[in-house]
Amino acid sequence: MPIDFMINPYAPTDWEDRIVDPTIPVGQPGHLLQEGTRFNAKRANNIEQGIWLSFEQHRQMYSIVRRIQVQMELEGRYPGNSGTFADTLDGTLNKLVLLDASTDVIEAAVIGATTLKLASVTGFETFKQYTIFDGSNVEDVMIQSIDTSTKTITVTALVNGYVKGSKLVRSSALLDEINNRLEVGSWNLYDLSVSEVV
């Protein structure tokens, strides 16, 4: 069960010693100076619950720290990444989703170009990094603006040129839901020839 770390639910017992006067016979007035705190099942269970709460709080804190470590590690390895592909190791039920926005670049782009004409802008967002690639080149670009009416986007200047039909993707990985793993995506160029049929 989740623990509220802002409060401590454990109620400690204020133990007192049993004190007697050994000079006075047992049962006689004055023999028992202080009753003391009796050890019983209720107090023992309170101790057990306190031990369990301590370990459970430690376990949950460890899970939170591991989640932060994973996210920081991913953020450091790839700019703009937000832990999309990570198991955050804290047992939370919220599932991380593979961002799979993908489309074709329908007009060739030259070196230094900042505008790309796309087949679709659905799923793409500004100020996030995407990968553009063809059979020869690949690089990451940051989307600066999106024009949904013309299906064009403004990006950081291209370092390479790209042919018509290049891909623009958030991730080139493919999600294999049967085997629960990520597969490497593929992209190919094909040579087509047209023959006239009489």
N, C-alpha and C positions, 0 to 999 in steps of 0.2 A: 504494500500500500504506500502511496506517496506520503512523505513526511513534510509537515510545515516547518521549514528550517528557521522560521522567525520566532517560533516558540519552543519551549522545552516541555514536553508533556509528562516527563517523569516527576513523580512526587516522592521525594526522599523521606525516609523514616528517621526521626530524631531519636536515636537509641539511648536508653538510660541503663546504667548498671543496676543489678540487684545487690543491695548493701544490707548486711546484717551485723548485729553486735554479737561477736562470739562469746562474750562474757555472760550473756543472758540466754537461758535455755530456749530451745525452739518452742514456739507456741505461747511464750510468755510475752506480756506487754513490753515493748521496747526492743525485742529481738530483731524485728524487721524495721530497718531504718528507711529503706527505699525499695518499693516494689520492683522497679526495673521494667524494661520493655519485654513483653513475652514474644518468643519466636513461634510463629504459627504459619499456616499455609498461605494466608492472605499476604503476610509480609514477605514470605519466601517467593511467592508468585510476582510480587511487585519488583523484587530484585531481578528475577528472571526476565520480566518484561523490560526492565531498564537495560539489561545486557543486550537483549534482542534489538531494542531501539538504537542503541549505540552502534552495533554492527550494521544494521540496516541503513542508518544515516551515512555511515562510512561507505557502504556499497553504492548508495545513490550518488553521493558526492563524487566517488571515483568514476561512475558512469558519465556524469556531467563533465568532469575534467577530460575524459577520453573523447567525448564529443567535440569539445573545444579544440583539443589537440588535432583531431582529424580535420576539422574545418580549417584550422590555421595552416596545417601542412598542405592541404589542397590549394588554399589561397596563395601560399608561397610558391607552389610549383607552377601554377598557371594563372596569369592575370585575368581577373574577372570571374574566375570559377567560384562557385558557391557550394561546394560539396555535393554536386549533383550526383556523382557516381559512387558516393561513399555510404557504407554501412556505419552509422554514427555510434553504434555499440552501446547505446543506453537503453535499449528495449522499448523505445517509444513506438506508438502505433502508427504515427504519421509516416506515410511512405514517400520516399524521395522519388521524384519523377524525372525520367530522362527527357531533357529538352531536345526535341527532334525536329525543330523547324528546318525545312529544307526546300530549296527551289532551284530552278534553272536560270542562269544568266542568258537572256535571249538576244543580247547584242554583244559583239566582241568588245573587250575593254583594253585600252592601251596603257602602257606604263605611265603612271602619274594621274590616271583618271580618278575622279572622285564621285562620279555618278554611275550607278549600275541600273540597267533595265532588267526587271525580273519577270518571270512568269506569274509569280504570286508573292504578295507581301504578308500573307496570313501567318501568324505565329511569330513574326519578327518584332523586335523591340529596339527602341533607341538606347544608345549608351551601353550596349552590350557587344561583346566580341563574337564574331562569326568567322568561319573558315571558308575561304574561296579557293577552289582548286580545279585544275584540269589535268590532262595527261602529262603535262610538263612541269607545272608550277603549283605552288601552294603557299598561302600566307594567311595571317589573321588580320581582320579589319574591324574597326569600331564603327557601328552605324550612328551617324550624327542626326539624320532626319529621314522620315518616310513619307512619301507622297502616295497615298492609297489610290488616288484617281488615275495617276499615270503608271502606277506600279514601279516607281523608281525610288532608289534610296541614295542618300549621300553618305559616303564613307571616307575614312582616312585615305590619303593618296596611295594608290597601288604601287608596289615595288616592282611587280611583274605585269606582263600583259596576259590576257586570258581570251580563249577562243569562245565563239558563240556556243552555248550548250554547257559552259562551265557550271559547276555546282557551288551554291552558297548554303552552308549548313551551320547549325549551332554545334552539332556533334556528328561526325561521320561514322560513329559506332552504330551497330544494329543490335537491338535488344532481343535476345532469344528467350522468350517467356517459357518455353518448354523445358529447356535445360538451365534456366535461371542464370544466364551469363551474358556478357557483352561480346559481340563478334565484331571483327574489323570490317568496316564497310568497303565497298569496291566501286571503282569508276573506270570506264573504258572508252576508248575511241574506236569507231568502226569505219571501215571503208565500204561504201555502198556503190554498186553499179546498177544502172537501169538498162534493161534490154527491152526493145520494142517487140511486142508480141503481135504477129499478124494473123 
